[in-house]
Amino acid sequence: MRLTEHQIHLIRQLAQQVAGSQSRVRVFGSRLDDSAKGGDIDLLLELAEPVNNPALIAAQMSARVSRALHGRKVDVLLSAPNLMRLPIHDVAFSEGKLL
């Protein structure tokens, strides 16, 4: 995985700030390929409780992680009991790595 221990710690810490202590975060996509270079960071933010404003949570997480990682592009996908599950969720859950 092309994230340092420091980056992983920051991402986990920011996920808890944005979505609470019960949240979990997975990285998926090109960051799991050690032979690749560059690219954005794809995150799946898992929430145990239903959410009222998923777009705001995803935007906050993306912006905070991007700032912490010096402007790196970050895509955030949410999973919560009240949100529709799409095929991209299946990919993120099956191929993603829990941070």
Jmol script that loads the backbone (N, CA, C; Angstrom):
load data "model"
ATOM      1  N   MET A   1       0.853  -1.177   0.000  1.00  0.00           N
ATOM      2  CA  MET A   1       0.000   0.000   0.000  1.00  0.00           C
ATOM      3  C   MET A   1       0.895   1.236   0.000  1.00  0.00           C
ATOM      4  N   ARG A   2       0.524   2.200  -0.810  1.00  0.00           N
ATOM      5  CA  ARG A   2       1.338   3.403  -0.936  1.00  0.00           C
ATOM      6  C   ARG A   2       0.843   4.522  -0.024  1.00  0.00           C
ATOM      7  N   LEU A   3       0.797   4.222   1.265  1.00  0.00           N
ATOM      8  CA  LEU A   3       0.551   5.227   2.299  1.00  0.00           C
ATOM      9  C   LEU A   3       1.543   4.953   3.426  1.00  0.00           C
ATOM     10  N   THR A   4       2.096   6.008   3.985  1.00  0.00           N
ATOM     11  CA  THR A   4       3.010   5.833   5.102  1.00  0.00           C
ATOM     12  C   THR A   4       2.214   5.606   6.393  1.00  0.00           C
ATOM     13  N   GLU A   5       2.889   5.143   7.412  1.00  0.00           N
ATOM     14  CA  GLU A   5       2.240   4.956   8.717  1.00  0.00           C
ATOM     15  C   GLU A   5       1.692   6.287   9.236  1.00  0.00           C
ATOM     16  N   HIS A   6       2.430   7.357   9.003  1.00  0.00           N
ATOM     17  CA  HIS A   6       1.971   8.686   9.429  1.00  0.00           C
ATOM     18  C   HIS A   6       0.695   9.076   8.691  1.00  0.00           C
ATOM     19  N   GLN A   7       0.642   8.844   7.392  1.00  0.00           N
ATOM     20  CA  GLN A   7      -0.551   9.159   6.612  1.00  0.00           C
ATOM     21  C   GLN A   7      -1.746   8.328   7.074  1.00  0.00           C
ATOM     22  N   ILE A   8      -1.512   7.054   7.336  1.00  0.00           N
ATOM     23  CA  ILE A   8      -2.579   6.175   7.825  1.00  0.00           C
ATOM     24  C   ILE A   8      -3.114   6.686   9.158  1.00  0.00           C
ATOM     25  N   HIS A   9      -2.225   7.059  10.052  1.00  0.00           N
ATOM     26  CA  HIS A   9      -2.638   7.592  11.358  1.00  0.00           C
ATOM     27  C   HIS A   9      -3.471   8.866  11.182  1.00  0.00           C
ATOM     28  N   LEU A  10      -3.028   9.763  10.312  1.00  0.00           N
ATOM     29  CA  LEU A  10      -3.776  10.997  10.057  1.00  0.00           C
ATOM     30  C   LEU A  10      -5.167  10.706   9.509  1.00  0.00           C
ATOM     31  N   ILE A  11      -5.259   9.801   8.559  1.00  0.00           N
ATOM     32  CA  ILE A  11      -6.546   9.471   7.948  1.00  0.00           C
ATOM     33  C   ILE A  11      -7.499   8.893   8.993  1.00  0.00           C
ATOM     34  N   ARG A  12      -7.005   7.973   9.827  1.00  0.00           N
ATOM     35  CA  ARG A  12      -7.845   7.387  10.884  1.00  0.00           C
ATOM     36  C   ARG A  12      -8.317   8.456  11.865  1.00  0.00           C
ATOM     37  N   GLN A  13      -7.403   9.325  12.251  1.00  0.00           N
ATOM     38  CA  GLN A  13      -7.726  10.401  13.193  1.00  0.00           C
ATOM     39  C   GLN A  13      -8.784  11.342  12.600  1.00  0.00           C
ATOM     40  N   LEU A  14      -8.635  11.705  11.351  1.00  0.00           N
ATOM     41  CA  LEU A  14      -9.593  12.594  10.700  1.00  0.00           C
ATOM     42  C   LEU A  14     -10.955  11.924  10.533  1.00  0.00           C
ATOM     43  N   ALA A  15     -10.967  10.628  10.248  1.00  0.00           N
ATOM     44  CA  ALA A  15     -12.236   9.896  10.136  1.00  0.00           C
ATOM     45  C   ALA A  15     -13.007   9.949  11.454  1.00  0.00           C
ATOM     46  N   GLN A  16     -12.311   9.801  12.556  1.00  0.00           N
ATOM     47  CA  GLN A  16     -12.972   9.861  13.860  1.00  0.00           C
ATOM     48  C   GLN A  16     -13.478  11.261  14.161  1.00  0.00           C
ATOM     49  N   GLN A  17     -12.729  12.276  13.743  1.00  0.00           N
ATOM     50  CA  GLN A  17     -13.173  13.657  13.949  1.00  0.00           C
ATOM     51  C   GLN A  17     -14.431  13.960  13.134  1.00  0.00           C
ATOM     52  N   VAL A  18     -14.462  13.491  11.901  1.00  0.00           N
ATOM     53  CA  VAL A  18     -15.572  13.788  10.998  1.00  0.00           C
ATOM     54  C   VAL A  18     -16.787  12.919  11.286  1.00  0.00           C
ATOM     55  N   ALA A  19     -16.552  11.620  11.522  1.00  0.00           N
ATOM     56  CA  ALA A  19     -17.669  10.674  11.575  1.00  0.00           C
ATOM     57  C   ALA A  19     -17.846   9.958  12.913  1.00  0.00           C
ATOM     58  N   GLY A  20     -17.019  10.264  13.882  1.00  0.00           N
ATOM     59  CA  GLY A  20     -17.182   9.659  15.197  1.00  0.00           C
ATOM     60  C   GLY A  20     -16.261   8.478  15.436  1.00  0.00           C
ATOM     61  N   SER A  21     -16.187   8.096  16.697  1.00  0.00           N
ATOM     62  CA  SER A  21     -15.235   7.065  17.110  1.00  0.00           C
ATOM     63  C   SER A  21     -15.589   5.669  16.619  1.00  0.00           C
ATOM     64  N   GLN A  22     -16.832   5.451  16.220  1.00  0.00           N
ATOM     65  CA  GLN A  22     -17.245   4.137  15.728  1.00  0.00           C
ATOM     66  C   GLN A  22     -16.989   3.966  14.234  1.00  0.00           C
ATOM     67  N   SER A  23     -16.554   5.016  13.564  1.00  0.00           N
ATOM     68  CA  SER A  23     -16.319   4.933  12.118  1.00  0.00           C
ATOM     69  C   SER A  23     -15.068   4.113  11.817  1.00  0.00           C
ATOM     70  N   ARG A  24     -15.066   3.534  10.625  1.00  0.00           N
ATOM     71  CA  ARG A  24     -13.894   2.814  10.133  1.00  0.00           C
ATOM     72  C   ARG A  24     -13.602   3.334   8.737  1.00  0.00           C
ATOM     73  N   VAL A  25     -12.351   3.219   8.335  1.00  0.00           N
ATOM     74  CA  VAL A  25     -11.982   3.728   7.017  1.00  0.00           C
ATOM     75  C   VAL A  25     -11.118   2.690   6.300  1.00  0.00           C
ATOM     76  N   ARG A  26     -11.420   2.527   5.022  1.00  0.00           N
ATOM     77  CA  ARG A  26     -10.662   1.617   4.157  1.00  0.00           C
ATOM     78  C   ARG A  26     -10.071   2.402   2.998  1.00  0.00           C
ATOM     79  N   VAL A  27      -8.916   1.988   2.552  1.00  0.00           N
ATOM     80  CA  VAL A  27      -8.340   2.534   1.327  1.00  0.00           C
ATOM     81  C   VAL A  27      -8.528   1.474   0.245  1.00  0.00           C
ATOM     82  N   PHE A  28      -8.874   1.925  -0.956  1.00  0.00           N
ATOM     83  CA  PHE A  28      -9.030   1.006  -2.077  1.00  0.00           C
ATOM     84  C   PHE A  28      -8.545   1.698  -3.330  1.00  0.00           C
ATOM     85  N   GLY A  29      -8.509   0.978  -4.420  1.00  0.00           N
ATOM     86  CA  GLY A  29      -8.085   1.571  -5.687  1.00  0.00           C
ATOM     87  C   GLY A  29      -6.582   1.518  -5.880  1.00  0.00           C
ATOM     88  N   SER A  30      -6.071   2.484  -6.628  1.00  0.00           N
ATOM     89  CA  SER A  30      -4.671   2.462  -7.071  1.00  0.00           C
ATOM     90  C   SER A  30      -3.662   2.564  -5.933  1.00  0.00           C
ATOM     91  N   ARG A  31      -4.048   3.091  -4.790  1.00  0.00           N
ATOM     92  CA  ARG A  31      -3.104   3.203  -3.665  1.00  0.00           C
ATOM     93  C   ARG A  31      -2.691   1.847  -3.109  1.00  0.00           C
ATOM     94  N   LEU A  32      -3.423   0.800  -3.450  1.00  0.00           N
ATOM     95  CA  LEU A  32      -3.056  -0.539  -2.984  1.00  0.00           C
ATOM     96  C   LEU A  32      -2.001  -1.184  -3.869  1.00  0.00           C
ATOM     97  N   ASP A  33      -1.750  -0.593  -5.031  1.00  0.00           N
ATOM     98  CA  ASP A  33      -0.784  -1.132  -5.988  1.00  0.00           C
ATOM     99  C   ASP A  33       0.580  -0.499  -5.727  1.00  0.00           C
ATOM    100  N   ASP A  34       1.471  -1.277  -5.130  1.00  0.00           N
ATOM    101  CA  ASP A  34       2.801  -0.754  -4.784  1.00  0.00           C
ATOM    102  C   ASP A  34       3.644  -0.404  -6.003  1.00  0.00           C
ATOM    103  N   SER A  35       3.314  -0.943  -7.164  1.00  0.00           N
ATOM    104  CA  SER A  35       4.114  -0.653  -8.357  1.00  0.00           C
ATOM    105  C   SER A  35       3.633   0.595  -9.100  1.00  0.00           C
ATOM    106  N   ALA A  36       2.470   1.107  -8.732  1.00  0.00           N
ATOM    107  CA  ALA A  36       1.930   2.303  -9.398  1.00  0.00           C
ATOM    108  C   ALA A  36       2.583   3.561  -8.836  1.00  0.00           C
ATOM    109  N   LYS A  37       2.343   4.666  -9.518  1.00  0.00           N
ATOM    110  CA  LYS A  37       2.854   5.962  -9.056  1.00  0.00           C
ATOM    111  C   LYS A  37       1.732   6.979  -9.129  1.00  0.00           C
ATOM    112  N   GLY A  38       1.794   7.956  -8.219  1.00  0.00           N
ATOM    113  CA  GLY A  38       0.819   9.042  -8.241  1.00  0.00           C
ATOM    114  C   GLY A  38      -0.585   8.563  -7.969  1.00  0.00           C
ATOM    115  N   GLY A  39      -1.545   9.322  -8.447  1.00  0.00           N
ATOM    116  CA  GLY A  39      -2.943   8.962  -8.293  1.00  0.00           C
ATOM    117  C   GLY A  39      -3.572   9.537  -7.045  1.00  0.00           C
ATOM    118  N   ASP A  40      -4.891   9.489  -7.033  1.00  0.00           N
ATOM    119  CA  ASP A  40      -5.621  10.007  -5.885  1.00  0.00           C
ATOM    120  C   ASP A  40      -5.698   8.944  -4.791  1.00  0.00           C
ATOM    121  N   ILE A  41      -6.330   9.298  -3.703  1.00  0.00           N
ATOM    122  CA  ILE A  41      -6.545   8.375  -2.595  1.00  0.00           C
ATOM    123  C   ILE A  41      -8.045   8.110  -2.526  1.00  0.00           C
ATOM    124  N   ASP A  42      -8.418   6.852  -2.660  1.00  0.00           N
ATOM    125  CA  ASP A  42      -9.820   6.447  -2.597  1.00  0.00           C
ATOM    126  C   ASP A  42     -10.085   5.858  -1.225  1.00  0.00           C
ATOM    127  N   LEU A  43     -11.029   6.457  -0.505  1.00  0.00           N
ATOM    128  CA  LEU A  43     -11.354   6.011   0.844  1.00  0.00           C
ATOM    129  C   LEU A  43     -12.821   5.617   0.935  1.00  0.00           C
ATOM    130  N   LEU A  44     -13.084   4.576   1.701  1.00  0.00           N
ATOM    131  CA  LEU A  44     -14.436   4.187   2.060  1.00  0.00           C
ATOM    132  C   LEU A  44     -14.586   4.462   3.545  1.00  0.00           C
ATOM    133  N   LEU A  45     -15.491   5.365   3.888  1.00  0.00           N
ATOM    134  CA  LEU A  45     -15.765   5.710   5.274  1.00  0.00           C
ATOM    135  C   LEU A  45     -17.004   4.940   5.700  1.00  0.00           C
ATOM    136  N   GLU A  46     -16.827   4.019   6.652  1.00  0.00           N
ATOM    137  CA  GLU A  46     -17.908   3.154   7.114  1.00  0.00           C
ATOM    138  C   GLU A  46     -18.502   3.734   8.398  1.00  0.00           C
ATOM    139  N   LEU A  47     -19.808   3.939   8.381  1.00  0.00           N
ATOM    140  CA  LEU A  47     -20.511   4.505   9.530  1.00  0.00           C
ATOM    141  C   LEU A  47     -21.525   3.492  10.042  1.00  0.00           C
ATOM    142  N   ALA A  48     -21.582   3.331  11.350  1.00  0.00           N
ATOM    143  CA  ALA A  48     -22.490   2.350  11.959  1.00  0.00           C
ATOM    144  C   ALA A  48     -23.917   2.880  12.073  1.00  0.00           C
ATOM    145  N   GLU A  49     -24.066   4.186  12.118  1.00  0.00           N
ATOM    146  CA  GLU A  49     -25.371   4.822  12.309  1.00  0.00           C
ATOM    147  C   GLU A  49     -25.832   5.498  11.016  1.00  0.00           C
ATOM    148  N   PRO A  50     -27.141   5.627  10.813  1.00  0.00           N
ATOM    149  CA  PRO A  50     -27.651   6.384   9.662  1.00  0.00           C
ATOM    150  C   PRO A  50     -27.158   7.839   9.706  1.00  0.00           C
ATOM    151  N   VAL A  51     -27.009   8.427   8.539  1.00  0.00           N
ATOM    152  CA  VAL A  51     -26.542   9.811   8.448  1.00  0.00           C
ATOM    153  C   VAL A  51     -27.591  10.676   7.766  1.00  0.00           C
ATOM    154  N   ASN A  52     -27.659  11.934   8.201  1.00  0.00           N
ATOM    155  CA  ASN A  52     -28.620  12.877   7.630  1.00  0.00           C
ATOM    156  C   ASN A  52     -28.071  13.608   6.412  1.00  0.00           C
ATOM    157  N   ASN A  53     -26.782  13.890   6.414  1.00  0.00           N
ATOM    158  CA  ASN A  53     -26.196  14.691   5.345  1.00  0.00           C
ATOM    159  C   ASN A  53     -24.916  14.021   4.832  1.00  0.00           C
ATOM    160  N   PRO A  54     -25.052  12.938   4.058  1.00  0.00           N
ATOM    161  CA  PRO A  54     -23.865  12.209   3.622  1.00  0.00           C
ATOM    162  C   PRO A  54     -22.920  13.030   2.743  1.00  0.00           C
ATOM    163  N   ALA A  55     -23.463  13.922   1.925  1.00  0.00           N
ATOM    164  CA  ALA A  55     -22.594  14.728   1.054  1.00  0.00           C
ATOM    165  C   ALA A  55     -21.675  15.620   1.873  1.00  0.00           C
ATOM    166  N   LEU A  56     -22.185  16.178   2.964  1.00  0.00           N
ATOM    167  CA  LEU A  56     -21.371  17.040   3.831  1.00  0.00           C
ATOM    168  C   LEU A  56     -20.266  16.236   4.505  1.00  0.00           C
ATOM    169  N   ILE A  57     -20.600  15.051   4.998  1.00  0.00           N
ATOM    170  CA  ILE A  57     -19.593  14.217   5.662  1.00  0.00           C
ATOM    171  C   ILE A  57     -18.500  13.825   4.679  1.00  0.00           C
ATOM    172  N   ALA A  58     -18.881  13.404   3.485  1.00  0.00           N
ATOM    173  CA  ALA A  58     -17.888  13.022   2.475  1.00  0.00           C
ATOM    174  C   ALA A  58     -17.011  14.208   2.091  1.00  0.00           C
ATOM    175  N   ALA A  59     -17.608  15.370   1.919  1.00  0.00           N
ATOM    176  CA  ALA A  59     -16.847  16.572   1.549  1.00  0.00           C
ATOM    177  C   ALA A  59     -15.894  16.986   2.665  1.00  0.00           C
ATOM    178  N   GLN A  60     -16.357  16.934   3.906  1.00  0.00           N
ATOM    179  CA  GLN A  60     -15.490  17.290   5.031  1.00  0.00           C
ATOM    180  C   GLN A  60     -14.301  16.338   5.125  1.00  0.00           C
ATOM    181  N   MET A  61     -14.569  15.054   4.991  1.00  0.00           N
ATOM    182  CA  MET A  61     -13.490  14.072   5.073  1.00  0.00           C
ATOM    183  C   MET A  61     -12.498  14.276   3.941  1.00  0.00           C
ATOM    184  N   SER A  62     -12.992  14.456   2.742  1.00  0.00           N
ATOM    185  CA  SER A  62     -12.119  14.665   1.593  1.00  0.00           C
ATOM    186  C   SER A  62     -11.256  15.910   1.771  1.00  0.00           C
ATOM    187  N   ALA A  63     -11.866  17.000   2.184  1.00  0.00           N
ATOM    188  CA  ALA A  63     -11.125  18.255   2.339  1.00  0.00           C
ATOM    189  C   ALA A  63     -10.081  18.157   3.443  1.00  0.00           C
ATOM    190  N   ARG A  64     -10.439  17.571   4.560  1.00  0.00           N
ATOM    191  CA  ARG A  64      -9.485  17.482   5.678  1.00  0.00           C
ATOM    192  C   ARG A  64      -8.300  16.580   5.347  1.00  0.00           C
ATOM    193  N   VAL A  65      -8.577  15.452   4.716  1.00  0.00           N
ATOM    194  CA  VAL A  65      -7.482  14.552   4.355  1.00  0.00           C
ATOM    195  C   VAL A  65      -6.609  15.207   3.287  1.00  0.00           C
ATOM    196  N   SER A  66      -7.226  15.853   2.318  1.00  0.00           N
ATOM    197  CA  SER A  66      -6.470  16.532   1.274  1.00  0.00           C
ATOM    198  C   SER A  66      -5.533  17.592   1.858  1.00  0.00           C
ATOM    199  N   ARG A  67      -6.050  18.398   2.774  1.00  0.00           N
ATOM    200  CA  ARG A  67      -5.210  19.411   3.425  1.00  0.00           C
ATOM    201  C   ARG A  67      -4.068  18.769   4.211  1.00  0.00           C
ATOM    202  N   ALA A  68      -4.380  17.715   4.957  1.00  0.00           N
ATOM    203  CA  ALA A  68      -3.359  17.048   5.778  1.00  0.00           C
ATOM    204  C   ALA A  68      -2.273  16.408   4.917  1.00  0.00           C
ATOM    205  N   LEU A  69      -2.640  16.020   3.691  1.00  0.00           N
ATOM    206  CA  LEU A  69      -1.681  15.366   2.798  1.00  0.00           C
ATOM    207  C   LEU A  69      -1.222  16.300   1.680  1.00  0.00           C
ATOM    208  N   HIS A  70      -1.185  17.595   1.996  1.00  0.00           N
ATOM    209  CA  HIS A  70      -0.597  18.616   1.127  1.00  0.00           C
ATOM    210  C   HIS A  70      -1.234  18.702  -0.250  1.00  0.00           C
ATOM    211  N   GLY A  71      -2.571  18.645  -0.286  1.00  0.00           N
ATOM    212  CA  GLY A  71      -3.297  18.867  -1.523  1.00  0.00           C
ATOM    213  C   GLY A  71      -3.541  17.642  -2.380  1.00  0.00           C
ATOM    214  N   ARG A  72      -3.176  16.471  -1.879  1.00  0.00           N
ATOM    215  CA  ARG A  72      -3.428  15.237  -2.636  1.00  0.00           C
ATOM    216  C   ARG A  72      -4.933  15.101  -2.865  1.00  0.00           C
ATOM    217  N   LYS A  73      -5.346  14.683  -4.061  1.00  0.00           N
ATOM    218  CA  LYS A  73      -6.761  14.493  -4.365  1.00  0.00           C
ATOM    219  C   LYS A  73      -7.279  13.278  -3.602  1.00  0.00           C
ATOM    220  N   VAL A  74      -8.415  13.446  -2.946  1.00  0.00           N
ATOM    221  CA  VAL A  74      -8.997  12.389  -2.122  1.00  0.00           C
ATOM    222  C   VAL A  74     -10.465  12.208  -2.505  1.00  0.00           C
ATOM    223  N   ASP A  75     -10.848  10.981  -2.837  1.00  0.00           N
ATOM    224  CA  ASP A  75     -12.243  10.632  -3.102  1.00  0.00           C
ATOM    225  C   ASP A  75     -12.759   9.839  -1.910  1.00  0.00           C
ATOM    226  N   VAL A  76     -13.936  10.214  -1.408  1.00  0.00           N
ATOM    227  CA  VAL A  76     -14.514   9.542  -0.244  1.00  0.00           C
ATOM    228  C   VAL A  76     -15.871   8.951  -0.614  1.00  0.00           C
ATOM    229  N   LEU A  77     -16.010   7.686  -0.342  1.00  0.00           N
ATOM    230  CA  LEU A  77     -17.247   6.943  -0.524  1.00  0.00           C
ATOM    231  C   LEU A  77     -17.776   6.623   0.869  1.00  0.00           C
ATOM    232  N   LEU A  78     -19.073   6.807   1.082  1.00  0.00           N
ATOM    233  CA  LEU A  78     -19.661   6.531   2.390  1.00  0.00           C
ATOM    234  C   LEU A  78     -20.465   5.245   2.364  1.00  0.00           C
ATOM    235  N   SER A  79     -20.430   4.559   3.496  1.00  0.00           N
ATOM    236  CA  SER A  79     -21.282   3.401   3.721  1.00  0.00           C
ATOM    237  C   SER A  79     -21.967   3.611   5.064  1.00  0.00           C
ATOM    238  N   ALA A  80     -23.296   3.608   5.054  1.00  0.00           N
ATOM    239  CA  ALA A  80     -24.097   3.767   6.269  1.00  0.00           C
ATOM    240  C   ALA A  80     -25.392   2.986   6.082  1.00  0.00           C
ATOM    241  N   PRO A  81     -26.047   2.601   7.192  1.00  0.00           N
ATOM    242  CA  PRO A  81     -27.258   1.780   7.080  1.00  0.00           C
ATOM    243  C   PRO A  81     -28.363   2.380   6.214  1.00  0.00           C
ATOM    244  N   ASN A  82     -28.450   3.693   6.143  1.00  0.00           N
ATOM    245  CA  ASN A  82     -29.536   4.321   5.382  1.00  0.00           C
ATOM    246  C   ASN A  82     -29.135   4.732   3.963  1.00  0.00           C
ATOM    247  N   LEU A  83     -27.933   4.384   3.535  1.00  0.00           N
ATOM    248  CA  LEU A  83     -27.474   4.769   2.199  1.00  0.00           C
ATOM    249  C   LEU A  83     -27.538   3.582   1.247  1.00  0.00           C
ATOM    250  N   MET A  84     -27.857   3.866  -0.010  1.00  0.00           N
ATOM    251  CA  MET A  84     -27.911   2.837  -1.039  1.00  0.00           C
ATOM    252  C   MET A  84     -26.511   2.257  -1.260  1.00  0.00           C
ATOM    253  N   ARG A  85     -26.458   0.954  -1.416  1.00  0.00           N
ATOM    254  CA  ARG A  85     -25.188   0.293  -1.703  1.00  0.00           C
ATOM    255  C   ARG A  85     -25.077   0.113  -3.216  1.00  0.00           C
ATOM    256  N   LEU A  86     -23.982   0.599  -3.756  1.00  0.00           N
ATOM    257  CA  LEU A  86     -23.723   0.562  -5.194  1.00  0.00           C
ATOM    258  C   LEU A  86     -22.610  -0.440  -5.501  1.00  0.00           C
ATOM    259  N   PRO A  87     -22.414  -0.795  -6.773  1.00  0.00           N
ATOM    260  CA  PRO A  87     -21.332  -1.724  -7.123  1.00  0.00           C
ATOM    261  C   PRO A  87     -19.949  -1.260  -6.647  1.00  0.00           C
ATOM    262  N   ILE A  88     -19.708   0.043  -6.605  1.00  0.00           N
ATOM    263  CA  ILE A  88     -18.413   0.539  -6.132  1.00  0.00           C
ATOM    264  C   ILE A  88     -18.195   0.188  -4.661  1.00  0.00           C
ATOM    265  N   HIS A  89     -19.270   0.101  -3.896  1.00  0.00           N
ATOM    266  CA  HIS A  89     -19.147  -0.317  -2.492  1.00  0.00           C
ATOM    267  C   HIS A  89     -18.636  -1.757  -2.416  1.00  0.00           C
ATOM    268  N   ASP A  90     -19.148  -2.620  -3.300  1.00  0.00           N
ATOM    269  CA  ASP A  90     -18.705  -4.013  -3.314  1.00  0.00           C
ATOM    270  C   ASP A  90     -17.208  -4.095  -3.596  1.00  0.00           C
ATOM    271  N   VAL A  91     -16.738  -3.292  -4.538  1.00  0.00           N
ATOM    272  CA  VAL A  91     -15.307  -3.255  -4.860  1.00  0.00           C
ATOM    273  C   VAL A  91     -14.512  -2.767  -3.653  1.00  0.00           C
ATOM    274  N   ALA A  92     -14.958  -1.691  -3.036  1.00  0.00           N
ATOM    275  CA  ALA A  92     -14.237  -1.122  -1.898  1.00  0.00           C
ATOM    276  C   ALA A  92     -14.172  -2.100  -0.725  1.00  0.00           C
ATOM    277  N   PHE A  93     -15.268  -2.803  -0.466  1.00  0.00           N
ATOM    278  CA  PHE A  93     -15.284  -3.761   0.642  1.00  0.00           C
ATOM    279  C   PHE A  93     -14.439  -4.997   0.330  1.00  0.00           C
ATOM    280  N   SER A  94     -14.511  -5.481  -0.899  1.00  0.00           N
ATOM    281  CA  SER A  94     -13.797  -6.721  -1.223  1.00  0.00           C
ATOM    282  C   SER A  94     -12.295  -6.504  -1.457  1.00  0.00           C
ATOM    283  N   GLU A  95     -11.927  -5.370  -2.055  1.00  0.00           N
ATOM    284  CA  GLU A  95     -10.518  -5.142  -2.381  1.00  0.00           C
ATOM    285  C   GLU A  95      -9.838  -4.168  -1.421  1.00  0.00           C
ATOM    286  N   GLY A  96     -10.608  -3.393  -0.684  1.00  0.00           N
ATOM    287  CA  GLY A  96     -10.034  -2.377   0.185  1.00  0.00           C
ATOM    288  C   GLY A  96      -9.355  -2.950   1.408  1.00  0.00           C
ATOM    289  N   LYS A  97      -8.473  -2.142   1.966  1.00  0.00           N
ATOM    290  CA  LYS A  97      -7.727  -2.536   3.165  1.00  0.00           C
ATOM    291  C   LYS A  97      -8.132  -1.611   4.296  1.00  0.00           C
ATOM    292  N   LEU A  98      -8.548  -2.201   5.404  1.00  0.00           N
ATOM    293  CA  LEU A  98      -8.946  -1.439   6.580  1.00  0.00           C
ATOM    294  C   LEU A  98      -7.718  -0.758   7.174  1.00  0.00           C
ATOM    295  N   LEU A  99      -7.852   0.531   7.426  1.00  0.00           N
ATOM    296  CA  LEU A  99      -6.749   1.279   8.033  1.00  0.00           C
ATOM    297  C   LEU A  99      -6.851   1.251   9.545  1.00  0.00           C
TER     298      LEU A  99
END
end "model"
wireframe off; spacefill off
backbone 0.3
color backbone group
